[in-house]
Amino acid sequence: MSNHSQFQLLKERRFLPFFLTQFFGAFNDNVYKTSLATMITFKVADQYVDILTNLAFGLFILPFFLFSAFAGQVADKFEKSVLIRRVKLGEILIMLTASLGFYLNSIPLLIFVLFLMGSQSSLFGPVKYGYLPEKLNSHELLGGNGLVEASTFISILLGTILGGVLIALESIVPISLAVVTFAVLGYLSARKIPLCVAAEPEIKLNWNIWKATINNLKILPEKKVVFLAILGISWFWFFGSVFLAQMFNYGKTVLHGNEYVVTLLLTMFSIGIGLGSLICEKLSGQRVEIGLVPVGALGLAIAGGDIYFASHSLPVIEASNLSIPAVLQLHGAYRIMADLLFIGVFGGLYIVPLYALVQERSNPNQVSRIIAGNNIINALFMVVAAVMGMVVLGVIGWSIPELFMITVVLHVIVCLYIFTIVPEFVLRLIAWLLVSLVYRVRYKGLDKIPQEGPVVLVCNHIAFVDPAIIMGRVRRPTKFVMHHKIYNKFGLKPLFKAAKTIPIASAKEDPEMMEAAFASVKAALEDGDVVCIFPEGRLTPDGQIGPFKRGIERIIAATPAPVVPMALNNLWGSLFSRHSESVIKRLPRKLLAKVELIVGDPVPPELVTAEHLRTLVIELKNQAKIANPLGEKQLPEAAENTDSKA
């Protein structure tokens, strides 16, 4: 695997022209949308502002709902570089029409242009997501997507600032010249994109957009966790679109600011999204860490709700069209700015892992259609958000802060539903907090765990937190086999049950429970799941790897599956081990102690024996690079075998 920096891609023709093309497109979108929203807010009668703002936002999103399924078919049928160039030619024509709208000062024509821009973007999206996997190697996809996402945040920020500044000028020439110029630059960069290979040139296009959309949506519920992740993503766009769509009128009517104040509000949100994404990558250690999703959801609720209270704390003033310095002098203004920043930060923590989860857990043969279905549902949620905004503000007559609070209440209800239905989010959060706050886990060989199909993980058992460390590092959902006394201890049974942990007892303790456990393991493997067992059957009493019981042999005999050996190191002596009877002596030696998780090569079913697996785990343990000062021992490879039975 190459270790070169992801920024090296910016020097290569297979990536740079595409990168510039999508950057200019996203940048131009935001320049135009910001300028139009500012025009509506400050140049239209107050009684029509709320309706036109939400109408414009809804018309931009509507094409994503209408045309995404058809666009996905087109992206698979035709060569992508030609499609991109044609889409960019269309953008030039659309921006020329926008220039006419600015010249005529025609809000209806400009709103229609926004619909055309949404249509063009809905066609470009599937082509964009299909181009990267074709031109980048598997180890470059993460870096390439990271660059694309980073440029999107930058384009939102810069486009928002430039659009607000240009439309505030007296002349319409600068804004007209800008949108046409950026469209031309996007087309010129698209001409340098190398040729691609059509994915399915024989596919027959379904011109019935309703039928194509329905057929596309039918595949989404096939994997429950993917479908709920898509709903979570769509809810974020509902939540975010409510706040973004109202920022212009909020800056004018609540903060009494001018166009530059609105630009500042949107800038704070954009900076927050960028920071959140960077923090997300840092916290997750470049892995898919869905445990960050509940953190993001909670932060969105707190920051979004606080805007409501901060807005009501603003002083009552008669002035309007205030400058940025004047607005910042208002009591509570800095608090509102911080809330918008944190909405962006927590939004990044919430949305980035969900997108990664959809890409990782989806059937590889259906990823493009699932992405298209995700776009459709996203668009539907955002259209509903626009309609809700029009009803709450224009029909019921409530204030913008009250609309924000309604959205926050709905957000709490939706997230509680998702986290209840899929407890993996909360479980991964607990594992992430434990591993991140108490330990620094170094891992080796995680890529050896098969990405699909039934797998059994076997590991030495040092501490009560072993399952949490493994759960926090293994990408696939894992079902753990746990001794029934631990399963029922510490009041954690509901949590273990939600994690679909399998309780087990020995034949002497409860033969029926033992048989039920083996049956559950068999069913899980037949469903293609990952099951983790600790063949020692108990926590180590001395830091050494004990005898492996033969239950693993029975499991593989009933359901042949590859077995992946793993070894944990440097947990002996911790608070969660049995190093000492005294809890004081088991307190952490230091914060963020280093722990190792070493993964070995999969063992074919026909080679699985308890003795062989124990030898492999010992060999992995001997690869540990961290010395344990409390005597966690590494054993000789020719360790004594045992005939212990499960």
C-alpha positions in Angstrom: 0.0 0.0 0.0 1.2 3.4 -0.9 2.0 5.8 2.0 2.2 9.0 -0.1 0.1 12.0 1.1 -3.4 12.4 -0.3 -2.3 15.8 -1.5 -0.1 14.0 -4.1 -3.4 13.4 -6.0 -3.6 17.1 -6.7 -0.6 16.7 -9.0 -2.2 13.9 -11.1 -4.4 14.4 -14.1 -6.8 11.6 -13.1 -7.8 13.7 -10.0 -6.9 17.4 -10.3 -9.2 18.3 -13.3 -12.1 16.5 -11.6 -11.3 18.1 -8.3 -11.3 21.6 -9.9 -14.5 20.9 -11.8 -16.5 19.9 -8.8 -15.0 22.8 -6.7 -16.0 25.4 -9.3 -19.5 23.9 -9.5 -20.1 23.8 -5.7 -18.5 27.3 -5.4 -20.8 28.7 -8.1 -23.9 27.1 -6.6 -23.2 28.9 -3.3 -22.4 32.3 -4.9 -25.7 32.2 -6.8 -27.8 30.8 -3.9 -26.5 33.4 -1.5 -27.0 36.3 -3.9 -30.5 35.3 -4.6 -31.4 34.7 -1.0 -29.9 38.1 -0.1 -31.9 39.8 -2.9 -35.2 38.2 -1.6 -34.4 39.2 2.0 -33.5 42.8 1.4 -35.2 43.8 -1.8 -38.6 42.1 -1.5 -41.6 43.3 0.7 -41.4 41.8 4.2 -44.7 39.9 3.9 -43.4 37.8 1.0 -39.8 37.1 2.3 -40.6 34.0 4.3 -42.7 32.4 1.5 -40.2 33.2 -1.3 -37.1 32.2 0.7 -38.6 28.7 1.4 -40.0 28.4 -2.1 -36.6 29.1 -3.6 -34.9 26.6 -1.3 -37.5 24.0 -2.0 -37.2 24.4 -5.8 -33.5 24.0 -5.7 -33.9 20.7 -3.8 -36.9 19.3 -5.7 -34.9 18.1 -8.8 -32.8 15.9 -6.5 -36.0 14.1 -5.6 -37.3 14.0 -9.2 -34.2 13.2 -11.2 -31.7 11.3 -9.0 -32.9 7.8 -9.9 -32.7 8.6 -13.7 -29.4 10.4 -13.2 -28.0 7.2 -11.6 -29.0 5.2 -14.7 -27.4 7.7 -17.0 -24.2 7.8 -15.0 -23.9 4.0 -15.3 -24.7 3.8 -19.0 -22.5 6.5 -20.5 -18.8 7.5 -20.3 -18.5 9.8 -17.4 -16.0 12.5 -18.6 -18.3 13.3 -21.6 -21.3 13.5 -19.2 -19.4 15.9 -17.0 -18.5 18.2 -19.9 -22.1 18.3 -21.1 -23.4 19.0 -17.6 -20.9 21.9 -17.3 -22.0 23.3 -20.7 -25.5 23.3 -19.4 -24.3 25.2 -16.3 -22.9 28.0 -18.6 -26.3 28.3 -20.3 -28.0 28.4 -16.9 -25.7 31.1 -15.6 -26.3 33.2 -18.8 -30.0 33.0 -18.0 -29.3 34.1 -14.4 -27.4 37.1 -15.8 -30.6 38.0 -17.7 -32.6 37.7 -14.4 -30.2 40.0 -12.6 -30.4 42.5 -15.4 -34.3 42.4 -15.4 -34.3 42.3 -11.6 -36.8 39.4 -12.0 -37.1 37.4 -8.8 -39.4 34.8 -10.5 -36.9 34.2 -13.3 -34.0 33.9 -10.8 -36.0 31.4 -8.8 -36.6 29.4 -12.0 -32.8 29.5 -12.6 -32.4 28.0 -9.1 -34.6 25.1 -10.1 -32.4 24.6 -13.3 -29.3 24.6 -11.1 -30.7 22.0 -8.8 -31.5 19.9 -11.9 -27.9 20.2 -13.2 -26.5 19.4 -9.7 -28.8 16.3 -9.5 -27.3 15.0 -12.8 -23.7 15.7 -11.7 -23.9 14.0 -8.3 -24.1 10.3 -9.4 -21.4 10.9 -12.0 -19.1 12.5 -9.3 -19.6 9.6 -6.9 -19.1 7.0 -9.7 -15.9 8.7 -11.0 -13.7 8.4 -7.9 -13.9 4.6 -7.4 -13.0 4.1 -11.1 -9.9 6.4 -11.1 -8.6 5.9 -7.6 -7.1 2.8 -6.0 -8.8 1.4 -2.9 -6.2 2.9 -0.6 -6.6 6.3 -2.2 -10.4 6.5 -1.9 -10.4 7.8 1.7 -7.9 10.6 0.9 -9.6 11.4 -2.4 -13.0 11.7 -0.8 -11.5 13.7 2.0 -10.1 16.3 -0.4 -13.4 16.5 -2.2 -15.3 17.0 1.0 -12.8 19.6 2.3 -13.1 21.5 -1.0 -16.9 21.4 -0.7 -16.7 23.1 2.7 -14.3 25.7 1.4 -16.5 26.4 -1.6 -19.5 26.9 0.7 -17.6 29.3 2.8 -16.0 31.3 0.0 -19.1 31.2 -2.2 -21.3 32.4 0.6 -19.0 35.3 1.3 -18.5 36.3 -2.3 -22.2 36.0 -3.1 -23.2 38.2 -0.2 -20.5 40.8 -1.1 -21.3 41.0 -4.8 -25.1 41.3 -4.5 -24.6 44.1 -2.0 -23.0 46.2 -4.7 -25.0 48.7 -6.7 -24.3 47.2 -10.1 -25.4 43.7 -11.3 -22.4 43.4 -13.6 -20.0 41.9 -11.0 -22.4 39.1 -9.8 -23.4 38.3 -13.4 -19.8 38.2 -14.6 -18.8 36.0 -11.6 -21.4 33.2 -12.0 -20.7 33.0 -15.8 -16.9 33.0 -15.3 -17.0 30.2 -12.7 -19.2 28.1 -14.9 -16.7 28.6 -17.8 -13.8 27.6 -15.5 -15.7 24.5 -14.5 -16.2 23.5 -18.1 -12.5 24.2 -19.0 -11.3 22.0 -16.2 -13.8 19.3 -17.2 -12.2 19.1 -20.6 -9.0 17.8 -19.0 -10.7 14.9 -17.2 -9.4 11.6 -18.6 -11.8 9.2 -20.4 -13.7 6.7 -18.3 -15.3 3.3 -18.9 -19.1 3.1 -18.9 -20.2 0.8 -16.1 -23.2 -0.7 -17.8 -23.5 0.5 -21.4 -26.3 -2.0 -22.1 -28.6 -0.7 -19.4 -32.0 0.4 -20.7 -33.0 3.8 -19.4 -36.3 4.0 -17.6 -37.7 7.4 -18.7 -40.6 7.1 -16.2 -39.0 9.0 -13.4 -41.7 7.9 -10.9 -41.2 4.3 -11.6 -37.4 4.6 -11.6 -37.6 6.4 -8.3 -39.8 3.7 -6.7 -37.6 0.9 -8.0 -34.6 2.7 -6.6 -36.1 3.2 -3.1 -37.1 -0.5 -2.9 -33.5 -1.6 -2.4 -32.8 0.7 0.5 -34.5 -1.3 3.4 -32.6 -4.5 2.5 -30.1 -3.7 5.2 -31.7 -2.2 8.2 -28.7 -0.4 9.6 -27.9 1.2 6.2 -31.5 2.3 5.7 -31.6 3.9 9.2 -28.3 5.6 8.5 -29.8 7.1 5.4 -32.8 8.3 7.4 -30.3 9.8 9.9 -28.4 11.6 7.0 -31.7 12.8 5.6 -32.7 14.1 9.0 -29.5 16.1 9.2 -30.3 17.8 5.9 -33.8 18.5 7.2 -32.4 20.0 10.3 -29.6 21.9 8.5 -31.8 23.2 5.8 -34.3 24.7 8.2 -31.5 26.7 9.9 -29.7 27.7 6.6 -32.9 28.7 4.8 -33.8 31.1 7.6 -30.4 32.6 8.2 -31.0 35.5 5.8 -34.3 36.6 7.3 -33.0 35.8 10.8 -30.1 38.1 10.4 -32.4 40.8 9.1 -35.4 40.6 11.5 -34.0 39.1 14.7 -30.4 40.6 14.7 -31.5 43.7 12.7 -28.3 43.3 10.5 -27.4 44.1 7.0 -26.2 41.7 4.2 -22.8 41.4 5.7 -24.3 40.2 9.0 -26.0 37.4 7.1 -22.7 36.5 5.4 -21.1 36.3 8.9 -23.8 33.9 10.1 -23.4 31.6 7.2 -19.6 31.8 7.5 -19.8 30.7 11.1 -21.9 27.7 10.1 -19.5 26.7 7.3 -16.4 27.0 9.4 -18.1 24.8 12.0 -18.8 22.1 9.4 -15.2 22.1 8.3 -13.9 22.0 11.9 -16.4 19.2 12.7 -15.2 17.1 9.8 -11.5 17.5 10.7 -12.3 16.7 14.4 -14.3 13.7 13.3 -11.3 12.3 11.4 -9.0 12.9 14.3 -11.3 11.4 16.9 -12.1 8.4 14.8 -8.5 7.7 14.0 -9.3 7.5 10.2 -11.8 4.6 10.9 -15.5 4.5 10.5 -16.5 5.4 14.1 -20.3 5.6 14.4 -20.0 6.1 18.1 -19.5 9.8 17.2 -23.0 10.0 15.8 -24.8 10.3 19.2 -22.3 12.9 20.3 -23.1 15.0 17.2 -26.8 14.5 17.7 -26.6 15.7 21.3 -24.5 18.7 20.3 -27.0 19.7 17.5 -29.8 19.6 20.0 -28.0 21.7 22.6 -26.6 24.3 20.2 -29.8 24.5 18.2 -32.0 24.9 21.3 -29.7 27.5 22.7 -30.3 29.7 19.7 -33.9 30.0 20.7 -33.1 31.1 24.2 -30.2 33.4 23.0 -32.6 35.0 20.5 -35.1 35.9 23.3 -32.3 37.4 25.3 -31.5 40.0 22.7 -32.4 43.6 23.5 -35.5 45.1 21.9 -34.3 47.8 19.5 -35.8 49.9 16.7 -32.7 50.1 14.5 -32.3 48.1 11.4 -29.6 47.4 8.8 -26.9 47.3 11.5 -23.3 46.6 10.6 -21.4 43.6 11.9 -19.7 45.6 14.7 -23.0 47.0 15.8 -24.7 43.6 15.9 -21.8 42.1 17.9 -22.3 44.8 20.5 -25.8 43.4 21.2 -26.2 41.3 24.4 -26.2 37.6 23.3 -24.8 38.1 19.8 -21.6 36.3 20.5 -23.6 33.5 22.0 -25.6 33.1 18.8 -22.4 33.1 16.7 -21.0 30.4 18.9 -24.2 28.3 18.6 -24.0 28.5 14.8 -20.3 27.4 15.0 -21.2 24.5 17.2 -24.1 23.4 15.0 -21.6 23.1 12.2 -19.0 21.3 14.4 -21.5 18.8 15.8 -23.1 18.5 12.4 -19.7 17.3 11.1 -19.4 14.7 13.9 -23.0 13.5 13.1 -23.0 13.3 9.3 -19.5 12.1 8.3 -19.7 8.7 10.1 -23.2 8.1 8.8 -22.0 8.6 5.2 -19.1 6.3 5.8 -21.4 3.7 7.4 -23.6 3.7 4.3 -20.6 3.3 2.0 -19.1 0.6 4.2 -22.2 -1.5 4.9 -23.9 -1.4 1.6 -23.8 -4.2 -0.9 -20.9 -3.4 -3.2 -23.0 -4.1 -6.3 -25.7 -1.6 -5.1 -23.6 1.3 -3.8 -24.5 3.7 -6.7 -28.2 3.0 -6.5 -28.1 3.3 -2.7 -26.4 6.6 -3.0 -29.0 7.7 -5.5 -31.7 6.5 -3.1 -30.1 8.4 -0.3 -30.1 11.6 -2.5 -33.8 11.1 -3.2 -34.7 10.8 0.5 -32.4 13.7 1.4 -34.2 15.9 -1.1 -37.6 14.8 0.1 -36.7 15.7 3.7 -35.4 19.1 2.6 -38.5 19.8 0.5 -40.6 18.9 3.6 -38.4 21.2 5.7 -39.1 24.1 3.2 -42.8 23.4 3.4 -42.7 23.3 7.2 -40.9 26.7 7.2 -43.5 28.3 4.9 -46.4 26.9 7.1 -44.9 27.8 10.5 -43.7 31.3 9.4 -46.2 32.2 6.7 -49.4 30.5 7.7 -49.3 30.1 11.5 -47.2 33.2 11.9 -44.7 32.0 14.5 -41.2 33.5 14.7 -38.0 32.1 13.3 -36.6 31.2 16.8 -39.8 29.3 17.4 -39.3 27.4 14.1 -35.8 26.5 15.3 -37.1 25.1 18.6 -39.7 23.0 16.8 -37.0 21.6 14.7 -34.8 20.8 17.7 -37.7 19.0 19.4 -38.3 16.9 16.3 -34.6 16.2 16.1 -34.6 14.7 19.6 -37.5 12.5 18.8 -36.0 11.2 15.5 -32.6 10.5 17.1 -34.1 8.7 20.1 -36.0 6.5 17.6 -33.0 5.7 15.5 -30.7 5.0 18.5 -33.4 2.8 20.1 -33.9 0.8 16.9 -30.2 0.5 16.2 -28.4 0.4 19.6 -25.1 -0.1 17.9 -24.7 3.7 17.8 -24.8 4.0 21.6 -22.8 0.9 22.1 -20.1 2.1 19.9 -20.2 5.5 21.7 -19.6 3.7 25.0 -16.8 1.6 23.6 -15.3 4.7 22.0 -15.4 6.8 25.2 -13.9 4.0 27.2 -11.1 3.3 24.7 -10.4 7.0 24.0 -10.5 8.3 27.6 -8.7 5.4 29.3 -6.5 3.8 26.7 -4.6 4.5 23.5 -5.1 1.4 21.4 -2.5 0.5 18.8 -3.7 -2.1 16.4 -2.1 -4.3 13.7 -3.7 -6.4 11.0 -7.3 -5.3 11.2 -7.5 -5.5 7.5 -7.1 -9.3 7.8 -10.7 -9.6 9.1 -12.9 -10.6 6.1 -15.2 -7.7 5.1 -18.1 -10.1 4.2 -19.4 -13.5 5.3 -19.4 -15.4 8.6 -16.3 -15.0 10.7 -15.3 -16.1 14.2 -12.8 -14.0 16.2 -10.9 -15.7 19.0 -8.9 -13.6 21.5 -7.1 -13.9 24.8 -9.1 -12.6 27.8 -7.3 -10.2 30.1 -9.9 -7.7 31.3 -13.6 -7.0 31.4 -13.1 -4.2 28.8 -11.7 -6.6 26.1 -15.1 -6.7 24.2 -15.2 -2.9 24.3 -11.7 -2.5 22.8 -12.5 -5.1 20.1 -15.8 -3.5 19.3 -14.2 -0.1 19.1 -11.6 -1.3 16.5 -13.3 -4.0 14.4 -15.3 -2.3 11.7 -18.0 -5.0 11.3 -20.8 -5.4 13.9 -19.7 -8.1 16.3 -21.7 -10.5 18.5 -19.8 -11.5 21.7 -20.2 -14.7 23.6 -20.1 -13.8 27.3 -20.2 -15.9 30.5 -23.7 -15.6 32.0 -22.5 -14.3 35.4 -20.8 -11.3 33.7 -23.9 -10.9 31.4 -26.1 -10.5 34.4 -23.6 -8.4 36.5 -23.3 -4.7 37.2 -26.9 -4.0 35.9 -25.6 -4.0 32.3 -27.9 -6.8 31.1 -30.1 -4.4 29.0 -27.0 -3.0 27.3 -25.6 -6.5 26.6 -29.0 -7.6 25.3 -29.2 -4.6 23.0 -25.8 -5.5 21.7 -27.1 -9.1 20.9 -24.5 -10.5 23.3 -24.8 -14.3 23.6 -24.8 -15.5 27.3 -23.2 -18.9 27.9 -22.7 -21.3 30.8 -20.8 -24.5 31.3 -22.5 -27.9 31.0 -22.2 -28.3 34.8 -23.8 -24.9 35.5 -26.7 -24.9 33.0 -26.6 -27.3 30.0 -29.7 -25.7 28.5 -28.1 -22.3 28.4 -25.0 -23.8 26.9 -26.9 -25.5 24.1 -28.9 -22.3 23.5 -25.6 -20.3 23.2 -24.2 -22.7 20.6 -27.5 -22.5 18.7 -27.3 -18.7 18.7 -23.7 -18.7 17.5 -24.7 -21.1 14.7 -27.6 -18.9 13.7 -25.4 -15.8 13.7 -22.8 -17.4 11.5 -25.5 -18.7 9.1 -26.6 -15.1 8.8 -23.1 -14.0 7.8 -22.3 -12.2 11.1 -19.1 -11.8 13.0 -18.9 -13.7 16.4 -16.2 -13.1 18.9 -15.4 -15.7 21.6 -12.8 -15.9 24.4 -11.8 -19.6 24.3 -10.1 -19.5 27.7 -13.6 -19.2 29.2 -12.6 -16.8 31.9 -10.4 -13.8 32.7 -6.8 -14.7 33.1 -5.8 -14.9 36.8 -2.1 -14.3 36.2 -1.7 -12.5 32.9 -0.9 -15.6 31.0 -2.9 -17.2 28.1 -4.8 -20.1 29.6 -5.9 -23.3 28.0 -8.4 -22.9 25.1 -11.6 -24.9 25.5 -12.8 -27.0 22.6 -16.1 -25.2 22.2 -14.5 -23.4 19.2 -14.1 -26.8 17.5 -17.8 -27.6 18.0 -18.8 -24.2 16.6 -16.7 -24.6 13.4 -17.9 -28.2 13.0 -21.5 -27.1 13.0 -20.9 -24.0 10.8 -17.6 -23.9 8.9 -16.3 -20.4 8.8 -12.8 -18.8 8.9 -11.4 -18.1 12.4 -9.3 -15.0 13.0 -6.9 -15.2 15.9 -6.3 -11.9 17.9 -4.1 -11.0 20.8 -4.6 -8.2 23.4 -1.6 -6.8 25.2 -0.9 -4.5 28.2 -4.2 -4.7 29.9 -3.0 -6.9 32.8 -2.9 -4.9 36.0 -5.6 -2.5 34.9 -8.7 -1.6 36.9 -10.7 -4.1 34.8 -8.4 -7.1 35.2 -7.9 -9.5 38.0 -4.4 -8.5 38.8 -5.2 -7.9 42.5 -8.0 -8.3 45.0 -7.5 -4.7 45.9 -9.2 -2.2 43.7 -6.6 0.4 44.7 -3.8 -1.7 43.3 -5.8 -2.0 40.0 -6.2 1.7 39.4 -4.9 2.9 36.0 -1.1 3.4 36.1 -1.5 6.4 34.0 -4.1 8.1 31.8 -4.2 6.9 28.1 -2.1 3.8 28.8 -1.0 2.1 25.6 -2.8 -1.1 24.6 -2.2 -3.3 21.6 -4.6 -5.4 19.5 -2.8 -7.6 17.1 -4.8 -9.6 14.4 -3.5 -12.7 12.6 -4.3 -14.3 9.3 -7.7 -16.1 9.0 -7.5 -19.9 9.7 -9.5 -22.1 7.3 -12.2 -24.2 9.0 -10.5 -27.5 8.3 -7.4 -26.4 10.2 -9.2 -25.2 13.3 -8.3 -26.8 16.6 -8.2 -25.3 20.1 -4.5 -26.1 20.5 -3.6 -24.6 17.1 -5.5 -21.4 17.8 -3.9 -21.0 21.2 -0.5 -21.3 19.6 -1.4 -18.7 17.0 -2.6 -16.3 19.7 0.6 -16.8 21.7 2.6 -16.0 18.6 0.7 -12.8 18.1 1.1 -12.0 21.7 4.9 -12.4 21.3 4.8 -9.7 18.6 3.7 -7.1 21.1 6.0 -4.0 21.2 4.8 -2.6 24.5 6.3 -4.0 27.7 3.9 -4.4 30.7 5.7 -3.3 33.9 3.3 -5.4 36.0 4.3 -8.7 34.5 1.8 -9.5 31.7 3.7 -12.4 30.4 4.5 -13.5 26.9 4.6 -17.3 26.6 6.8 -19.6 24.7 5.3 -20.7 21.4 5.6 -24.4 22.5 3.2 -23.8 25.3 1.7 -26.7 27.1 -1.6 -27.9 25.4 -4.6 -29.0 27.2 -7.6 -31.2 26.6 -10.1 -29.0 28.4 -13.6 -29.1 27.0 -16.3 -26.5 26.9 
